[in-house]
């Protein structure tokens, strides 16, 4: 703010400076208009300081550009030689033109400054994750996995998540509500999941490779339960439940089970070398359904502020 204050000190002219230019134009009117504009500028500069706008680069640039214009006019008016050639009408018009600019500037800084969320890190991380996902999708298509139901479900789930984040980042209003550090961490956590997905589809798809296993129902239940789990986590954080030890333990257990299920769905071929049967897969479906019921009750509990 020192730069702004120093500028303010240079913008006060004394009337007699403009009244003794022998033979030159009458600068009284220009002087009065200059002092009117300077007073408005100084009022605005005081608001910049009191409302915390001095750290905003865009506003500071606006401030300094107006200050430079006023100091340029001041230099001309104070110079005995240059002042003789002043077009009083033109300079008065130029000063008049600064008044609406200053009024707009003043209105903008008349409210407390709210820092703009820096989305650089989260945008970079989003682009990194998106590029990895797109690369994985191309591999899946090349290897014939595009129409495999369980892989398609996983693909669509990741795509939907990334699209939601993209919309959030690009929305001018919603983006200012982002916890950039948390969202960057969430995106970082997606990278190993996508890499596992990528590894699973990096070999050519063979129809019937996991013959004897129907994963359709498990995939459907998994996606619904995962979506509900994410809703619970978001509500718990929003309503102050995230530090409750019992809830945290429960959500960690559910997360581990969902991760186990994901491992099966992301690479169904693991079933071939195991002793699992379709009955075991069906038991997994029942377990995921139980978790879904628990999460429904949990969501209701954490949807109100914690005590």
C-alpha beads as a LAMMPS data file, in Angstrom:
LAMMPS data file: protein, C-alpha beads

307 atoms
306 bonds

1 atom types
1 bond types

-500.0 500.0 xlo xhi
-500.0 500.0 ylo yhi
-500.0 500.0 zlo zhi

Masses

1 110.0

Atoms # bond

1 1 1 0.000 0.000 0.000
2 1 1 3.005 2.327 0.331
3 1 1 3.026 2.821 -3.441
4 1 1 -0.623 3.912 -3.423
5 1 1 -0.102 6.285 -0.509
6 1 1 2.924 7.866 -2.163
7 1 1 0.876 8.412 -5.307
8 1 1 -1.856 10.107 -3.280
9 1 1 0.645 12.602 -1.905
10 1 1 1.616 13.745 -5.405
11 1 1 -1.917 14.544 -6.537
12 1 1 -2.683 17.706 -4.582
13 1 1 -2.094 20.905 -6.509
14 1 1 -2.008 24.409 -5.118
15 1 1 -4.179 26.895 -6.971
16 1 1 -1.548 29.593 -7.349
17 1 1 0.555 27.298 -9.523
18 1 1 -1.901 27.781 -12.354
19 1 1 -2.678 31.432 -12.025
20 1 1 0.691 33.037 -12.718
21 1 1 1.429 31.887 -16.260
22 1 1 1.819 35.216 -17.920
23 1 1 0.422 35.299 -21.415
24 1 1 -0.721 31.703 -21.222
25 1 1 -4.259 30.309 -21.138
26 1 1 -6.429 30.682 -18.062
27 1 1 -5.916 27.414 -16.212
28 1 1 -8.339 28.094 -13.376
29 1 1 -11.035 25.816 -14.753
30 1 1 -8.583 23.025 -15.558
31 1 1 -7.086 23.369 -12.077
32 1 1 -10.488 23.054 -10.452
33 1 1 -11.376 20.017 -12.554
34 1 1 -8.013 18.413 -11.803
35 1 1 -8.473 18.914 -8.065
36 1 1 -12.021 17.469 -8.317
37 1 1 -10.729 14.353 -10.066
38 1 1 -7.750 14.063 -7.707
39 1 1 -10.021 14.267 -4.662
40 1 1 -12.188 11.464 -6.074
41 1 1 -9.075 9.420 -6.799
42 1 1 -7.757 9.916 -3.247
43 1 1 -11.125 8.896 -1.762
44 1 1 -10.998 5.740 -3.870
45 1 1 -7.395 5.025 -2.861
46 1 1 -8.424 5.242 0.799
47 1 1 -11.125 2.628 0.134
48 1 1 -8.574 0.412 -1.587
49 1 1 -6.519 0.439 1.589
50 1 1 -9.342 0.151 4.146
51 1 1 -11.135 -2.652 2.291
52 1 1 -8.039 -4.717 1.630
53 1 1 -7.860 -4.368 -2.162
54 1 1 -4.160 -3.424 -2.159
55 1 1 -3.197 -7.092 -2.598
56 1 1 -5.357 -7.543 -5.705
57 1 1 -3.095 -7.256 -8.746
58 1 1 -5.869 -6.271 -11.165
59 1 1 -7.152 -3.449 -8.966
60 1 1 -3.628 -2.241 -8.276
61 1 1 -2.966 -2.094 -12.018
62 1 1 -6.167 -0.063 -12.525
63 1 1 -5.169 2.254 -9.685
64 1 1 -1.695 2.845 -11.028
65 1 1 -2.896 3.471 -14.599
66 1 1 -5.252 6.201 -13.353
67 1 1 -2.508 7.634 -11.141
68 1 1 -0.134 7.759 -14.122
69 1 1 -2.738 9.597 -16.195
70 1 1 -3.282 12.156 -13.446
71 1 1 0.432 12.606 -12.842
72 1 1 0.938 13.114 -16.577
73 1 1 -1.622 15.927 -16.563
74 1 1 -0.120 17.363 -13.369
75 1 1 3.346 17.460 -14.962
76 1 1 2.020 19.416 -17.938
77 1 1 0.151 21.890 -15.750
78 1 1 3.192 22.540 -13.551
79 1 1 5.614 23.012 -16.442
80 1 1 5.786 26.735 -17.404
81 1 1 6.597 25.964 -21.014
82 1 1 4.149 23.089 -21.591
83 1 1 1.319 24.866 -19.802
84 1 1 1.437 27.696 -22.333
85 1 1 0.324 25.281 -25.039
86 1 1 -2.493 23.590 -23.118
87 1 1 -5.792 23.131 -24.928
88 1 1 -7.917 23.986 -21.893
89 1 1 -11.121 22.634 -23.389
90 1 1 -9.512 19.326 -24.411
91 1 1 -7.760 18.785 -21.074
92 1 1 -10.930 19.582 -19.151
93 1 1 -12.784 17.034 -21.296
94 1 1 -10.100 14.417 -20.595
95 1 1 -10.425 15.016 -16.854
96 1 1 -14.206 14.798 -17.126
97 1 1 -13.757 11.466 -18.887
98 1 1 -11.839 10.121 -15.892
99 1 1 -14.732 10.748 -13.481
100 1 1 -16.990 7.828 -14.582
101 1 1 -13.930 5.559 -14.700
102 1 1 -13.079 6.531 -11.140
103 1 1 -16.676 6.128 -9.996
104 1 1 -16.757 2.574 -11.378
105 1 1 -13.412 1.881 -9.726
106 1 1 -14.661 3.356 -6.441
107 1 1 -17.810 1.217 -6.526
108 1 1 -15.728 -1.906 -7.085
109 1 1 -13.489 -1.289 -4.049
110 1 1 -16.279 -0.082 -1.759
111 1 1 -16.827 -3.625 -0.457
112 1 1 -14.352 -5.776 1.508
113 1 1 -11.888 -7.642 -0.674
114 1 1 -12.403 -11.398 -0.934
115 1 1 -9.343 -13.215 -2.270
116 1 1 -9.879 -15.118 -5.502
117 1 1 -9.302 -18.852 -5.133
118 1 1 -6.085 -19.844 -6.909
119 1 1 -7.058 -22.786 -9.097
120 1 1 -3.684 -23.190 -10.799
121 1 1 -2.666 -26.347 -8.905
122 1 1 -6.072 -27.999 -9.100
123 1 1 -6.385 -27.195 -12.822
124 1 1 -2.945 -28.625 -13.517
125 1 1 -3.802 -31.769 -11.563
126 1 1 -7.165 -32.070 -13.319
127 1 1 -5.451 -31.865 -16.707
128 1 1 -2.924 -34.502 -15.623
129 1 1 -5.675 -36.892 -14.510
130 1 1 -7.783 -36.200 -17.601
131 1 1 -4.852 -36.895 -19.903
132 1 1 -4.161 -40.176 -18.097
133 1 1 -7.822 -41.149 -18.348
134 1 1 -7.998 -40.288 -22.053
135 1 1 -4.837 -42.269 -22.701
136 1 1 -6.351 -45.217 -20.814
137 1 1 -9.588 -44.957 -22.788
138 1 1 -7.649 -45.108 -26.059
139 1 1 -5.831 -48.228 -24.859
140 1 1 -9.148 -49.806 -23.859
141 1 1 -10.653 -49.100 -27.258
142 1 1 -7.576 -50.418 -29.054
143 1 1 -7.655 -53.637 -27.028
144 1 1 -11.375 -54.230 -27.514
145 1 1 -12.559 -53.495 -23.969
146 1 1 -15.035 -50.765 -24.935
147 1 1 -18.085 -53.031 -24.871
148 1 1 -17.146 -55.134 -21.840
149 1 1 -19.900 -54.276 -19.281
150 1 1 -17.826 -54.096 -16.095
151 1 1 -15.066 -52.063 -17.761
152 1 1 -17.623 -49.767 -19.358
153 1 1 -19.191 -49.100 -15.947
154 1 1 -15.822 -48.204 -14.454
155 1 1 -14.982 -46.015 -17.443
156 1 1 -18.274 -44.130 -17.210
157 1 1 -17.923 -43.663 -13.459
158 1 1 -14.499 -42.040 -13.837
159 1 1 -15.700 -39.977 -16.809
160 1 1 -18.706 -38.690 -14.842
161 1 1 -16.484 -37.726 -11.900
162 1 1 -14.057 -35.830 -14.122
163 1 1 -16.887 -34.076 -15.942
164 1 1 -18.387 -32.932 -12.627
165 1 1 -15.021 -31.548 -11.555
166 1 1 -14.544 -29.820 -14.918
167 1 1 -17.919 -28.080 -14.612
168 1 1 -17.073 -27.030 -11.058
169 1 1 -13.700 -25.569 -12.032
170 1 1 -15.061 -23.692 -15.052
171 1 1 -18.093 -22.196 -13.290
172 1 1 -17.141 -18.643 -12.180
173 1 1 -19.277 -18.788 -9.026
174 1 1 -18.845 -22.411 -7.950
175 1 1 -15.101 -22.331 -8.544
176 1 1 -14.698 -19.704 -5.813
177 1 1 -16.179 -22.157 -3.283
178 1 1 -13.637 -24.863 -4.097
179 1 1 -11.284 -26.155 -1.440
180 1 1 -8.405 -26.219 -3.905
181 1 1 -6.083 -28.211 -1.662
182 1 1 -8.694 -30.906 -0.976
183 1 1 -9.785 -31.179 -4.602
184 1 1 -6.162 -31.451 -5.730
185 1 1 -5.686 -34.285 -3.208
186 1 1 -8.853 -36.012 -4.459
187 1 1 -7.603 -35.827 -8.029
188 1 1 -4.208 -37.133 -6.952
189 1 1 -5.968 -40.100 -5.338
190 1 1 -7.598 -40.929 -8.680
191 1 1 -4.244 -41.499 -10.381
192 1 1 -3.455 -44.937 -8.865
193 1 1 -7.041 -46.041 -9.515
194 1 1 -6.795 -45.057 -13.176
195 1 1 -3.376 -46.694 -13.422
196 1 1 -4.872 -49.945 -12.099
197 1 1 -7.683 -49.598 -14.623
198 1 1 -5.112 -48.912 -17.343
199 1 1 -3.104 -51.997 -16.411
200 1 1 -6.226 -54.178 -16.544
201 1 1 -7.081 -53.150 -20.112
202 1 1 -3.531 -53.014 -21.455
203 1 1 -3.942 -56.545 -22.812
204 1 1 -6.315 -57.575 -25.616
205 1 1 -9.810 -58.386 -24.453
206 1 1 -10.834 -62.016 -24.871
207 1 1 -14.523 -62.790 -24.759
208 1 1 -15.207 -65.426 -22.162
209 1 1 -11.903 -64.844 -20.392
210 1 1 -13.799 -64.910 -17.136
211 1 1 -16.482 -67.261 -18.348
212 1 1 -18.670 -68.650 -15.620
213 1 1 -18.870 -65.304 -13.780
214 1 1 -21.634 -62.769 -14.200
215 1 1 -20.426 -59.461 -12.752
216 1 1 -23.289 -57.337 -14.074
217 1 1 -25.211 -57.101 -10.786
218 1 1 -22.058 -56.628 -8.733
219 1 1 -20.970 -53.767 -11.013
220 1 1 -24.348 -52.063 -10.713
221 1 1 -24.450 -52.395 -6.924
222 1 1 -20.850 -51.256 -6.615
223 1 1 -21.416 -48.067 -8.619
224 1 1 -24.554 -47.146 -6.669
225 1 1 -22.882 -47.835 -3.331
226 1 1 -19.741 -45.917 -4.280
227 1 1 -21.839 -42.928 -5.283
228 1 1 -23.720 -43.087 -1.967
229 1 1 -20.439 -43.433 -0.067
230 1 1 -19.144 -40.224 -1.695
231 1 1 -22.364 -38.430 -0.738
232 1 1 -21.919 -39.515 2.879
233 1 1 -18.303 -38.338 2.962
234 1 1 -19.274 -34.948 1.497
235 1 1 -22.180 -34.491 3.937
236 1 1 -20.036 -35.553 6.907
237 1 1 -17.402 -32.996 6.022
238 1 1 -19.926 -30.227 5.379
239 1 1 -21.744 -30.806 8.680
240 1 1 -18.746 -31.305 10.967
241 1 1 -18.852 -35.092 11.316
242 1 1 -15.496 -35.923 9.764
243 1 1 -13.638 -35.926 13.111
244 1 1 -16.033 -38.382 14.777
245 1 1 -13.925 -41.471 15.454
246 1 1 -16.760 -43.998 15.210
247 1 1 -17.938 -42.633 11.875
248 1 1 -14.400 -42.486 10.511
249 1 1 -13.782 -46.116 11.460
250 1 1 -17.026 -47.226 9.832
251 1 1 -16.327 -45.323 6.622
252 1 1 -12.785 -46.726 6.473
253 1 1 -14.119 -50.279 6.678
254 1 1 -16.664 -49.585 3.957
255 1 1 -13.969 -47.967 1.811
256 1 1 -11.744 -51.047 2.140
257 1 1 -14.578 -53.335 1.055
258 1 1 -15.365 -51.105 -1.912
259 1 1 -11.679 -51.107 -2.866
260 1 1 -11.650 -54.913 -2.806
261 1 1 -14.714 -54.953 -5.025
262 1 1 -13.102 -52.458 -7.381
263 1 1 -10.058 -54.692 -7.755
264 1 1 -12.301 -57.503 -8.985
265 1 1 -14.267 -55.303 -11.354
266 1 1 -11.216 -53.509 -12.751
267 1 1 -9.476 -56.801 -13.516
268 1 1 -12.019 -59.652 -13.674
269 1 1 -9.288 -62.019 -14.820
270 1 1 -8.135 -62.358 -11.187
271 1 1 -11.143 -64.613 -10.682
272 1 1 -9.660 -67.226 -13.011
273 1 1 -6.797 -68.170 -10.753
274 1 1 -8.848 -68.012 -7.583
275 1 1 -11.139 -70.503 -5.916
276 1 1 -14.067 -68.101 -6.135
277 1 1 -17.315 -69.246 -7.672
278 1 1 -20.381 -67.394 -8.924
279 1 1 -21.873 -68.064 -5.492
280 1 1 -19.009 -66.116 -3.942
281 1 1 -19.640 -63.256 -6.355
282 1 1 -23.316 -63.313 -5.366
283 1 1 -22.277 -63.181 -1.707
284 1 1 -20.219 -60.128 -2.587
285 1 1 -23.333 -58.587 -4.112
286 1 1 -25.202 -59.199 -0.851
287 1 1 -22.377 -57.604 1.135
288 1 1 -22.367 -54.512 -1.076
289 1 1 -26.164 -54.270 -0.693
290 1 1 -25.761 -54.371 3.099
291 1 1 -23.215 -51.561 2.898
292 1 1 -25.639 -49.590 0.757
293 1 1 -28.322 -49.912 3.451
294 1 1 -25.849 -48.832 6.143
295 1 1 -24.819 -45.827 4.072
296 1 1 -28.443 -44.760 3.597
297 1 1 -28.863 -44.592 7.375
298 1 1 -25.484 -42.917 7.758
299 1 1 -26.348 -40.266 5.178
300 1 1 -29.503 -39.390 7.093
301 1 1 -27.461 -39.066 10.301
302 1 1 -24.719 -36.809 8.877
303 1 1 -27.062 -34.586 6.883
304 1 1 -27.595 -32.456 9.998
305 1 1 -24.907 -30.497 11.839
306 1 1 -22.875 -32.513 14.330
307 1 1 -23.329 -31.732 18.017

Bonds

1 1 1 2
2 1 2 3
3 1 3 4
4 1 4 5
5 1 5 6
6 1 6 7
7 1 7 8
8 1 8 9
9 1 9 10
10 1 10 11
11 1 11 12
12 1 12 13
13 1 13 14
14 1 14 15
15 1 15 16
16 1 16 17
17 1 17 18
18 1 18 19
19 1 19 20
20 1 20 21
21 1 21 22
22 1 22 23
23 1 23 24
24 1 24 25
25 1 25 26
26 1 26 27
27 1 27 28
28 1 28 29
29 1 29 30
30 1 30 31
31 1 31 32
32 1 32 33
33 1 33 34
34 1 34 35
35 1 35 36
36 1 36 37
37 1 37 38
38 1 38 39
39 1 39 40
40 1 40 41
41 1 41 42
42 1 42 43
43 1 43 44
44 1 44 45
45 1 45 46
46 1 46 47
47 1 47 48
48 1 48 49
49 1 49 50
50 1 50 51
51 1 51 52
52 1 52 53
53 1 53 54
54 1 54 55
55 1 55 56
56 1 56 57
57 1 57 58
58 1 58 59
59 1 59 60
60 1 60 61
61 1 61 62
62 1 62 63
63 1 63 64
64 1 64 65
65 1 65 66
66 1 66 67
67 1 67 68
68 1 68 69
69 1 69 70
70 1 70 71
71 1 71 72
72 1 72 73
73 1 73 74
74 1 74 75
75 1 75 76
76 1 76 77
77 1 77 78
78 1 78 79
79 1 79 80
80 1 80 81
81 1 81 82
82 1 82 83
83 1 83 84
84 1 84 85
85 1 85 86
86 1 86 87
87 1 87 88
88 1 88 89
89 1 89 90
90 1 90 91
91 1 91 92
92 1 92 93
93 1 93 94
94 1 94 95
95 1 95 96
96 1 96 97
97 1 97 98
98 1 98 99
99 1 99 100
100 1 100 101
101 1 101 102
102 1 102 103
103 1 103 104
104 1 104 105
105 1 105 106
106 1 106 107
107 1 107 108
108 1 108 109
109 1 109 110
110 1 110 111
111 1 111 112
112 1 112 113
113 1 113 114
114 1 114 115
115 1 115 116
116 1 116 117
117 1 117 118
118 1 118 119
119 1 119 120
120 1 120 121
121 1 121 122
122 1 122 123
123 1 123 124
124 1 124 125
125 1 125 126
126 1 126 127
127 1 127 128
128 1 128 129
129 1 129 130
130 1 130 131
131 1 131 132
132 1 132 133
133 1 133 134
134 1 134 135
135 1 135 136
136 1 136 137
137 1 137 138
138 1 138 139
139 1 139 140
140 1 140 141
141 1 141 142
142 1 142 143
143 1 143 144
144 1 144 145
145 1 145 146
146 1 146 147
147 1 147 148
148 1 148 149
149 1 149 150
150 1 150 151
151 1 151 152
152 1 152 153
153 1 153 154
154 1 154 155
155 1 155 156
156 1 156 157
157 1 157 158
158 1 158 159
159 1 159 160
160 1 160 161
161 1 161 162
162 1 162 163
163 1 163 164
164 1 164 165
165 1 165 166
166 1 166 167
167 1 167 168
168 1 168 169
169 1 169 170
170 1 170 171
171 1 171 172
172 1 172 173
173 1 173 174
174 1 174 175
175 1 175 176
176 1 176 177
177 1 177 178
178 1 178 179
179 1 179 180
180 1 180 181
181 1 181 182
182 1 182 183
183 1 183 184
184 1 184 185
185 1 185 186
186 1 186 187
187 1 187 188
188 1 188 189
189 1 189 190
190 1 190 191
191 1 191 192
192 1 192 193
193 1 193 194
194 1 194 195
195 1 195 196
196 1 196 197
197 1 197 198
198 1 198 199
199 1 199 200
200 1 200 201
201 1 201 202
202 1 202 203
203 1 203 204
204 1 204 205
205 1 205 206
206 1 206 207
207 1 207 208
208 1 208 209
209 1 209 210
210 1 210 211
211 1 211 212
212 1 212 213
213 1 213 214
214 1 214 215
215 1 215 216
216 1 216 217
217 1 217 218
218 1 218 219
219 1 219 220
220 1 220 221
221 1 221 222
222 1 222 223
223 1 223 224
224 1 224 225
225 1 225 226
226 1 226 227
227 1 227 228
228 1 228 229
229 1 229 230
230 1 230 231
231 1 231 232
232 1 232 233
233 1 233 234
234 1 234 235
235 1 235 236
236 1 236 237
237 1 237 238
238 1 238 239
239 1 239 240
240 1 240 241
241 1 241 242
242 1 242 243
243 1 243 244
244 1 244 245
245 1 245 246
246 1 246 247
247 1 247 248
248 1 248 249
249 1 249 250
250 1 250 251
251 1 251 252
252 1 252 253
253 1 253 254
254 1 254 255
255 1 255 256
256 1 256 257
257 1 257 258
258 1 258 259
259 1 259 260
260 1 260 261
261 1 261 262
262 1 262 263
263 1 263 264
264 1 264 265
265 1 265 266
266 1 266 267
267 1 267 268
268 1 268 269
269 1 269 270
270 1 270 271
271 1 271 272
272 1 272 273
273 1 273 274
274 1 274 275
275 1 275 276
276 1 276 277
277 1 277 278
278 1 278 279
279 1 279 280
280 1 280 281
281 1 281 282
282 1 282 283
283 1 283 284
284 1 284 285
285 1 285 286
286 1 286 287
287 1 287 288
288 1 288 289
289 1 289 290
290 1 290 291
291 1 291 292
292 1 292 293
293 1 293 294
294 1 294 295
295 1 295 296
296 1 296 297
297 1 297 298
298 1 298 299
299 1 299 300
300 1 300 301
301 1 301 302
302 1 302 303
303 1 303 304
304 1 304 305
305 1 305 306
306 1 306 307
